[in-house]
Amino acid sequence: MSRPAPSTLSDVPSSSRKADKPALITSARVGRSLDAGARLRRYLITMAVRIACFGLAIVVDGVWRWVFLLAAAVLPAIAVLLANAVDLRRPSVITEEPSAVAPALTSPGTIHGQVEP
């Protein structure tokens, strides 16, 4: 009888997986649309914090009012800097030489049958 396939990663023996090395499937950078979306999200979050600073400046009194007003004045410059910060990281370089013998996938057996159109 054949063993059933493991249903989760914890069912796979630790000797057959490399826990400390993530799988590298590509050396490509993040796409432009994803990068633009992340930059837009950073900008909107910073502007939301600015709006919260204005609201808190209205509600609180004393030194905190001036702290929140100062933060509301400085946050637009920070937001623009974060929004214009394009991801310029270099793609990761594979440091290991690929092995000459690639590990083969094992199968418990072949299921015989016919494919109907």
Phi and psi in radians as a Rosetta constraint file:
Dihedral C 1 N 2 CA 2 C 2 CIRCULARHARMONIC -1.641 0.35
Dihedral N 2 CA 2 C 2 N 3 CIRCULARHARMONIC 2.672 0.35
Dihedral C 2 N 3 CA 3 C 3 CIRCULARHARMONIC -1.383 0.35
Dihedral N 3 CA 3 C 3 N 4 CIRCULARHARMONIC 2.517 0.35
Dihedral C 3 N 4 CA 4 C 4 CIRCULARHARMONIC -1.236 0.35
Dihedral N 4 CA 4 C 4 N 5 CIRCULARHARMONIC 2.659 0.35
Dihedral C 4 N 5 CA 5 C 5 CIRCULARHARMONIC -1.165 0.35
Dihedral N 5 CA 5 C 5 N 6 CIRCULARHARMONIC 2.527 0.35
Dihedral C 5 N 6 CA 6 C 6 CIRCULARHARMONIC -1.122 0.35
Dihedral N 6 CA 6 C 6 N 7 CIRCULARHARMONIC 2.409 0.35
Dihedral C 6 N 7 CA 7 C 7 CIRCULARHARMONIC -1.578 0.35
Dihedral N 7 CA 7 C 7 N 8 CIRCULARHARMONIC -0.424 0.35
Dihedral C 7 N 8 CA 8 C 8 CIRCULARHARMONIC -2.357 0.35
Dihedral N 8 CA 8 C 8 N 9 CIRCULARHARMONIC 2.934 0.35
Dihedral C 8 N 9 CA 9 C 9 CIRCULARHARMONIC -1.125 0.35
Dihedral N 9 CA 9 C 9 N 10 CIRCULARHARMONIC -0.530 0.35
Dihedral C 9 N 10 CA 10 C 10 CIRCULARHARMONIC -1.227 0.35
Dihedral N 10 CA 10 C 10 N 11 CIRCULARHARMONIC -0.336 0.35
Dihedral C 10 N 11 CA 11 C 11 CIRCULARHARMONIC -1.410 0.35
Dihedral N 11 CA 11 C 11 N 12 CIRCULARHARMONIC -0.267 0.35
Dihedral C 11 N 12 CA 12 C 12 CIRCULARHARMONIC -1.408 0.35
Dihedral N 12 CA 12 C 12 N 13 CIRCULARHARMONIC 2.312 0.35
Dihedral C 12 N 13 CA 13 C 13 CIRCULARHARMONIC -1.040 0.35
Dihedral N 13 CA 13 C 13 N 14 CIRCULARHARMONIC 2.503 0.35
Dihedral C 13 N 14 CA 14 C 14 CIRCULARHARMONIC -1.151 0.35
Dihedral N 14 CA 14 C 14 N 15 CIRCULARHARMONIC -0.389 0.35
Dihedral C 14 N 15 CA 15 C 15 CIRCULARHARMONIC -1.268 0.35
Dihedral N 15 CA 15 C 15 N 16 CIRCULARHARMONIC -0.342 0.35
Dihedral C 15 N 16 CA 16 C 16 CIRCULARHARMONIC -1.710 0.35
Dihedral N 16 CA 16 C 16 N 17 CIRCULARHARMONIC 0.005 0.35
Dihedral C 16 N 17 CA 17 C 17 CIRCULARHARMONIC -2.239 0.35
Dihedral N 17 CA 17 C 17 N 18 CIRCULARHARMONIC 2.635 0.35
Dihedral C 17 N 18 CA 18 C 18 CIRCULARHARMONIC -1.807 0.35
Dihedral N 18 CA 18 C 18 N 19 CIRCULARHARMONIC 1.719 0.35
Dihedral C 18 N 19 CA 19 C 19 CIRCULARHARMONIC -1.259 0.35
Dihedral N 19 CA 19 C 19 N 20 CIRCULARHARMONIC -0.523 0.35
Dihedral C 19 N 20 CA 20 C 20 CIRCULARHARMONIC -1.623 0.35
Dihedral N 20 CA 20 C 20 N 21 CIRCULARHARMONIC -0.060 0.35
Dihedral C 20 N 21 CA 21 C 21 CIRCULARHARMONIC -2.161 0.35
Dihedral N 21 CA 21 C 21 N 22 CIRCULARHARMONIC 1.973 0.35
Dihedral C 21 N 22 CA 22 C 22 CIRCULARHARMONIC -1.252 0.35
Dihedral N 22 CA 22 C 22 N 23 CIRCULARHARMONIC 2.709 0.35
Dihedral C 22 N 23 CA 23 C 23 CIRCULARHARMONIC -1.292 0.35
Dihedral N 23 CA 23 C 23 N 24 CIRCULARHARMONIC 2.258 0.35
Dihedral C 23 N 24 CA 24 C 24 CIRCULARHARMONIC -1.793 0.35
Dihedral N 24 CA 24 C 24 N 25 CIRCULARHARMONIC 1.943 0.35
Dihedral C 24 N 25 CA 25 C 25 CIRCULARHARMONIC -1.780 0.35
Dihedral N 25 CA 25 C 25 N 26 CIRCULARHARMONIC -0.311 0.35
Dihedral C 25 N 26 CA 26 C 26 CIRCULARHARMONIC -2.771 0.35
Dihedral N 26 CA 26 C 26 N 27 CIRCULARHARMONIC 2.772 0.35
Dihedral C 26 N 27 CA 27 C 27 CIRCULARHARMONIC -1.901 0.35
Dihedral N 27 CA 27 C 27 N 28 CIRCULARHARMONIC 0.262 0.35
Dihedral C 27 N 28 CA 28 C 28 CIRCULARHARMONIC -1.333 0.35
Dihedral N 28 CA 28 C 28 N 29 CIRCULARHARMONIC 2.651 0.35
Dihedral C 28 N 29 CA 29 C 29 CIRCULARHARMONIC -1.350 0.35
Dihedral N 29 CA 29 C 29 N 30 CIRCULARHARMONIC 3.009 0.35
Dihedral C 29 N 30 CA 30 C 30 CIRCULARHARMONIC -1.184 0.35
Dihedral N 30 CA 30 C 30 N 31 CIRCULARHARMONIC 2.501 0.35
Dihedral C 30 N 31 CA 31 C 31 CIRCULARHARMONIC -1.092 0.35
Dihedral N 31 CA 31 C 31 N 32 CIRCULARHARMONIC 2.747 0.35
Dihedral C 31 N 32 CA 32 C 32 CIRCULARHARMONIC -1.085 0.35
Dihedral N 32 CA 32 C 32 N 33 CIRCULARHARMONIC -0.686 0.35
Dihedral C 32 N 33 CA 33 C 33 CIRCULARHARMONIC -1.160 0.35
Dihedral N 33 CA 33 C 33 N 34 CIRCULARHARMONIC -0.670 0.35
Dihedral C 33 N 34 CA 34 C 34 CIRCULARHARMONIC -1.195 0.35
Dihedral N 34 CA 34 C 34 N 35 CIRCULARHARMONIC -0.671 0.35
Dihedral C 34 N 35 CA 35 C 35 CIRCULARHARMONIC -1.154 0.35
Dihedral N 35 CA 35 C 35 N 36 CIRCULARHARMONIC -0.753 0.35
Dihedral C 35 N 36 CA 36 C 36 CIRCULARHARMONIC -1.134 0.35
Dihedral N 36 CA 36 C 36 N 37 CIRCULARHARMONIC -0.674 0.35
Dihedral C 36 N 37 CA 37 C 37 CIRCULARHARMONIC -1.113 0.35
Dihedral N 37 CA 37 C 37 N 38 CIRCULARHARMONIC -0.700 0.35
Dihedral C 37 N 38 CA 38 C 38 CIRCULARHARMONIC -1.183 0.35
Dihedral N 38 CA 38 C 38 N 39 CIRCULARHARMONIC -0.688 0.35
Dihedral C 38 N 39 CA 39 C 39 CIRCULARHARMONIC -1.176 0.35
Dihedral N 39 CA 39 C 39 N 40 CIRCULARHARMONIC -0.678 0.35
Dihedral C 39 N 40 CA 40 C 40 CIRCULARHARMONIC -1.115 0.35
Dihedral N 40 CA 40 C 40 N 41 CIRCULARHARMONIC -0.730 0.35
Dihedral C 40 N 41 CA 41 C 41 CIRCULARHARMONIC -1.081 0.35
Dihedral N 41 CA 41 C 41 N 42 CIRCULARHARMONIC -0.742 0.35
Dihedral C 41 N 42 CA 42 C 42 CIRCULARHARMONIC -1.074 0.35
Dihedral N 42 CA 42 C 42 N 43 CIRCULARHARMONIC -0.733 0.35
Dihedral C 42 N 43 CA 43 C 43 CIRCULARHARMONIC -1.103 0.35
Dihedral N 43 CA 43 C 43 N 44 CIRCULARHARMONIC -0.822 0.35
Dihedral C 43 N 44 CA 44 C 44 CIRCULARHARMONIC -1.143 0.35
Dihedral N 44 CA 44 C 44 N 45 CIRCULARHARMONIC -0.656 0.35
Dihedral C 44 N 45 CA 45 C 45 CIRCULARHARMONIC -1.133 0.35
Dihedral N 45 CA 45 C 45 N 46 CIRCULARHARMONIC -0.736 0.35
Dihedral C 45 N 46 CA 46 C 46 CIRCULARHARMONIC -1.138 0.35
Dihedral N 46 CA 46 C 46 N 47 CIRCULARHARMONIC -0.684 0.35
Dihedral C 46 N 47 CA 47 C 47 CIRCULARHARMONIC -1.206 0.35
Dihedral N 47 CA 47 C 47 N 48 CIRCULARHARMONIC -0.584 0.35
Dihedral C 47 N 48 CA 48 C 48 CIRCULARHARMONIC -1.142 0.35
Dihedral N 48 CA 48 C 48 N 49 CIRCULARHARMONIC -0.675 0.35
Dihedral C 48 N 49 CA 49 C 49 CIRCULARHARMONIC -1.131 0.35
Dihedral N 49 CA 49 C 49 N 50 CIRCULARHARMONIC -0.643 0.35
Dihedral C 49 N 50 CA 50 C 50 CIRCULARHARMONIC -1.107 0.35
Dihedral N 50 CA 50 C 50 N 51 CIRCULARHARMONIC -0.762 0.35
Dihedral C 50 N 51 CA 51 C 51 CIRCULARHARMONIC -1.093 0.35
Dihedral N 51 CA 51 C 51 N 52 CIRCULARHARMONIC -0.702 0.35
Dihedral C 51 N 52 CA 52 C 52 CIRCULARHARMONIC -1.108 0.35
Dihedral N 52 CA 52 C 52 N 53 CIRCULARHARMONIC -0.641 0.35
Dihedral C 52 N 53 CA 53 C 53 CIRCULARHARMONIC -1.116 0.35
Dihedral N 53 CA 53 C 53 N 54 CIRCULARHARMONIC -0.719 0.35
Dihedral C 53 N 54 CA 54 C 54 CIRCULARHARMONIC -1.086 0.35
Dihedral N 54 CA 54 C 54 N 55 CIRCULARHARMONIC -0.777 0.35
Dihedral C 54 N 55 CA 55 C 55 CIRCULARHARMONIC -1.076 0.35
Dihedral N 55 CA 55 C 55 N 56 CIRCULARHARMONIC -0.758 0.35
Dihedral C 55 N 56 CA 56 C 56 CIRCULARHARMONIC -1.193 0.35
Dihedral N 56 CA 56 C 56 N 57 CIRCULARHARMONIC -0.557 0.35
Dihedral C 56 N 57 CA 57 C 57 CIRCULARHARMONIC -1.149 0.35
Dihedral N 57 CA 57 C 57 N 58 CIRCULARHARMONIC -0.522 0.35
Dihedral C 57 N 58 CA 58 C 58 CIRCULARHARMONIC -1.303 0.35
Dihedral N 58 CA 58 C 58 N 59 CIRCULARHARMONIC -0.657 0.35
Dihedral C 58 N 59 CA 59 C 59 CIRCULARHARMONIC -1.398 0.35
Dihedral N 59 CA 59 C 59 N 60 CIRCULARHARMONIC -0.754 0.35
Dihedral C 59 N 60 CA 60 C 60 CIRCULARHARMONIC -1.533 0.35
Dihedral N 60 CA 60 C 60 N 61 CIRCULARHARMONIC 2.958 0.35
Dihedral C 60 N 61 CA 61 C 61 CIRCULARHARMONIC -2.331 0.35
Dihedral N 61 CA 61 C 61 N 62 CIRCULARHARMONIC 2.794 0.35
Dihedral C 61 N 62 CA 62 C 62 CIRCULARHARMONIC 1.546 0.35
Dihedral N 62 CA 62 C 62 N 63 CIRCULARHARMONIC -2.516 0.35
Dihedral C 62 N 63 CA 63 C 63 CIRCULARHARMONIC -1.156 0.35
Dihedral N 63 CA 63 C 63 N 64 CIRCULARHARMONIC -0.617 0.35
Dihedral C 63 N 64 CA 64 C 64 CIRCULARHARMONIC -1.076 0.35
Dihedral N 64 CA 64 C 64 N 65 CIRCULARHARMONIC -0.587 0.35
Dihedral C 64 N 65 CA 65 C 65 CIRCULARHARMONIC -1.033 0.35
Dihedral N 65 CA 65 C 65 N 66 CIRCULARHARMONIC -0.763 0.35
Dihedral C 65 N 66 CA 66 C 66 CIRCULARHARMONIC -1.243 0.35
Dihedral N 66 CA 66 C 66 N 67 CIRCULARHARMONIC -0.563 0.35
Dihedral C 66 N 67 CA 67 C 67 CIRCULARHARMONIC -1.139 0.35
Dihedral N 67 CA 67 C 67 N 68 CIRCULARHARMONIC -0.788 0.35
Dihedral C 67 N 68 CA 68 C 68 CIRCULARHARMONIC -1.193 0.35
Dihedral N 68 CA 68 C 68 N 69 CIRCULARHARMONIC -0.641 0.35
Dihedral C 68 N 69 CA 69 C 69 CIRCULARHARMONIC -1.174 0.35
Dihedral N 69 CA 69 C 69 N 70 CIRCULARHARMONIC -0.680 0.35
Dihedral C 69 N 70 CA 70 C 70 CIRCULARHARMONIC -1.123 0.35
Dihedral N 70 CA 70 C 70 N 71 CIRCULARHARMONIC -0.753 0.35
Dihedral C 70 N 71 CA 71 C 71 CIRCULARHARMONIC -1.087 0.35
Dihedral N 71 CA 71 C 71 N 72 CIRCULARHARMONIC -0.721 0.35
Dihedral C 71 N 72 CA 72 C 72 CIRCULARHARMONIC -1.141 0.35
Dihedral N 72 CA 72 C 72 N 73 CIRCULARHARMONIC -0.495 0.35
Dihedral C 72 N 73 CA 73 C 73 CIRCULARHARMONIC -1.381 0.35
Dihedral N 73 CA 73 C 73 N 74 CIRCULARHARMONIC -0.548 0.35
Dihedral C 73 N 74 CA 74 C 74 CIRCULARHARMONIC -1.552 0.35
Dihedral N 74 CA 74 C 74 N 75 CIRCULARHARMONIC -0.505 0.35
Dihedral C 74 N 75 CA 75 C 75 CIRCULARHARMONIC -1.043 0.35
Dihedral N 75 CA 75 C 75 N 76 CIRCULARHARMONIC -0.606 0.35
Dihedral C 75 N 76 CA 76 C 76 CIRCULARHARMONIC -1.053 0.35
Dihedral N 76 CA 76 C 76 N 77 CIRCULARHARMONIC -0.681 0.35
Dihedral C 76 N 77 CA 77 C 77 CIRCULARHARMONIC -1.148 0.35
Dihedral N 77 CA 77 C 77 N 78 CIRCULARHARMONIC -0.705 0.35
Dihedral C 77 N 78 CA 78 C 78 CIRCULARHARMONIC -1.146 0.35
Dihedral N 78 CA 78 C 78 N 79 CIRCULARHARMONIC -0.705 0.35
Dihedral C 78 N 79 CA 79 C 79 CIRCULARHARMONIC -1.088 0.35
Dihedral N 79 CA 79 C 79 N 80 CIRCULARHARMONIC -0.728 0.35
Dihedral C 79 N 80 CA 80 C 80 CIRCULARHARMONIC -1.170 0.35
Dihedral N 80 CA 80 C 80 N 81 CIRCULARHARMONIC -0.723 0.35
Dihedral C 80 N 81 CA 81 C 81 CIRCULARHARMONIC -1.063 0.35
Dihedral N 81 CA 81 C 81 N 82 CIRCULARHARMONIC -0.755 0.35
Dihedral C 81 N 82 CA 82 C 82 CIRCULARHARMONIC -1.186 0.35
Dihedral N 82 CA 82 C 82 N 83 CIRCULARHARMONIC -0.640 0.35
Dihedral C 82 N 83 CA 83 C 83 CIRCULARHARMONIC -1.233 0.35
Dihedral N 83 CA 83 C 83 N 84 CIRCULARHARMONIC -0.512 0.35
Dihedral C 83 N 84 CA 84 C 84 CIRCULARHARMONIC -1.583 0.35
Dihedral N 84 CA 84 C 84 N 85 CIRCULARHARMONIC -0.055 0.35
Dihedral C 84 N 85 CA 85 C 85 CIRCULARHARMONIC -1.361 0.35
Dihedral N 85 CA 85 C 85 N 86 CIRCULARHARMONIC 1.672 0.35
Dihedral C 85 N 86 CA 86 C 86 CIRCULARHARMONIC -1.365 0.35
Dihedral N 86 CA 86 C 86 N 87 CIRCULARHARMONIC 2.513 0.35
Dihedral C 86 N 87 CA 87 C 87 CIRCULARHARMONIC -1.238 0.35
Dihedral N 87 CA 87 C 87 N 88 CIRCULARHARMONIC 1.850 0.35
Dihedral C 87 N 88 CA 88 C 88 CIRCULARHARMONIC -1.860 0.35
Dihedral N 88 CA 88 C 88 N 89 CIRCULARHARMONIC 0.287 0.35
Dihedral C 88 N 89 CA 89 C 89 CIRCULARHARMONIC -1.132 0.35
Dihedral N 89 CA 89 C 89 N 90 CIRCULARHARMONIC 2.489 0.35
Dihedral C 89 N 90 CA 90 C 90 CIRCULARHARMONIC -1.348 0.35
Dihedral N 90 CA 90 C 90 N 91 CIRCULARHARMONIC 2.572 0.35
Dihedral C 90 N 91 CA 91 C 91 CIRCULARHARMONIC -1.098 0.35
Dihedral N 91 CA 91 C 91 N 92 CIRCULARHARMONIC 2.574 0.35
Dihedral C 91 N 92 CA 92 C 92 CIRCULARHARMONIC -1.179 0.35
Dihedral N 92 CA 92 C 92 N 93 CIRCULARHARMONIC 2.578 0.35
Dihedral C 92 N 93 CA 93 C 93 CIRCULARHARMONIC -1.861 0.35
Dihedral N 93 CA 93 C 93 N 94 CIRCULARHARMONIC 2.356 0.35
Dihedral C 93 N 94 CA 94 C 94 CIRCULARHARMONIC -1.273 0.35
Dihedral N 94 CA 94 C 94 N 95 CIRCULARHARMONIC 2.156 0.35
Dihedral C 94 N 95 CA 95 C 95 CIRCULARHARMONIC -1.623 0.35
Dihedral N 95 CA 95 C 95 N 96 CIRCULARHARMONIC -0.370 0.35
Dihedral C 95 N 96 CA 96 C 96 CIRCULARHARMONIC -1.614 0.35
Dihedral N 96 CA 96 C 96 N 97 CIRCULARHARMONIC 2.552 0.35
Dihedral C 96 N 97 CA 97 C 97 CIRCULARHARMONIC -1.370 0.35
Dihedral N 97 CA 97 C 97 N 98 CIRCULARHARMONIC 2.379 0.35
Dihedral C 97 N 98 CA 98 C 98 CIRCULARHARMONIC -1.148 0.35
Dihedral N 98 CA 98 C 98 N 99 CIRCULARHARMONIC 2.477 0.35
Dihedral C 98 N 99 CA 99 C 99 CIRCULARHARMONIC -1.259 0.35
Dihedral N 99 CA 99 C 99 N 100 CIRCULARHARMONIC 2.624 0.35
Dihedral C 99 N 100 CA 100 C 100 CIRCULARHARMONIC -1.203 0.35
Dihedral N 100 CA 100 C 100 N 101 CIRCULARHARMONIC -0.554 0.35
Dihedral C 100 N 101 CA 101 C 101 CIRCULARHARMONIC -1.888 0.35
Dihedral N 101 CA 101 C 101 N 102 CIRCULARHARMONIC 1.976 0.35
Dihedral C 101 N 102 CA 102 C 102 CIRCULARHARMONIC -1.444 0.35
Dihedral N 102 CA 102 C 102 N 103 CIRCULARHARMONIC 2.427 0.35
Dihedral C 102 N 103 CA 103 C 103 CIRCULARHARMONIC -1.168 0.35
Dihedral N 103 CA 103 C 103 N 104 CIRCULARHARMONIC 2.417 0.35
Dihedral C 103 N 104 CA 104 C 104 CIRCULARHARMONIC -1.635 0.35
Dihedral N 104 CA 104 C 104 N 105 CIRCULARHARMONIC 2.586 0.35
Dihedral C 104 N 105 CA 105 C 105 CIRCULARHARMONIC -1.343 0.35
Dihedral N 105 CA 105 C 105 N 106 CIRCULARHARMONIC 2.418 0.35
Dihedral C 105 N 106 CA 106 C 106 CIRCULARHARMONIC -1.726 0.35
Dihedral N 106 CA 106 C 106 N 107 CIRCULARHARMONIC 2.608 0.35
Dihedral C 106 N 107 CA 107 C 107 CIRCULARHARMONIC -2.263 0.35
Dihedral N 107 CA 107 C 107 N 108 CIRCULARHARMONIC 2.427 0.35
Dihedral C 107 N 108 CA 108 C 108 CIRCULARHARMONIC -1.199 0.35
Dihedral N 108 CA 108 C 108 N 109 CIRCULARHARMONIC -0.311 0.35
Dihedral C 108 N 109 CA 109 C 109 CIRCULARHARMONIC 2.889 0.35
Dihedral N 109 CA 109 C 109 N 110 CIRCULARHARMONIC 3.042 0.35
Dihedral C 109 N 110 CA 110 C 110 CIRCULARHARMONIC -1.807 0.35
Dihedral N 110 CA 110 C 110 N 111 CIRCULARHARMONIC 2.377 0.35
Dihedral C 110 N 111 CA 111 C 111 CIRCULARHARMONIC -1.692 0.35
Dihedral N 111 CA 111 C 111 N 112 CIRCULARHARMONIC 2.023 0.35
Dihedral C 111 N 112 CA 112 C 112 CIRCULARHARMONIC -1.518 0.35
Dihedral N 112 CA 112 C 112 N 113 CIRCULARHARMONIC 2.506 0.35
Dihedral C 112 N 113 CA 113 C 113 CIRCULARHARMONIC 3.077 0.35
Dihedral N 113 CA 113 C 113 N 114 CIRCULARHARMONIC -3.049 0.35
Dihedral C 113 N 114 CA 114 C 114 CIRCULARHARMONIC -2.163 0.35
Dihedral N 114 CA 114 C 114 N 115 CIRCULARHARMONIC 2.594 0.35
Dihedral C 114 N 115 CA 115 C 115 CIRCULARHARMONIC -1.765 0.35
Dihedral N 115 CA 115 C 115 N 116 CIRCULARHARMONIC 2.181 0.35
Dihedral C 115 N 116 CA 116 C 116 CIRCULARHARMONIC -1.760 0.35
Dihedral N 116 CA 116 C 116 N 117 CIRCULARHARMONIC 2.357 0.35
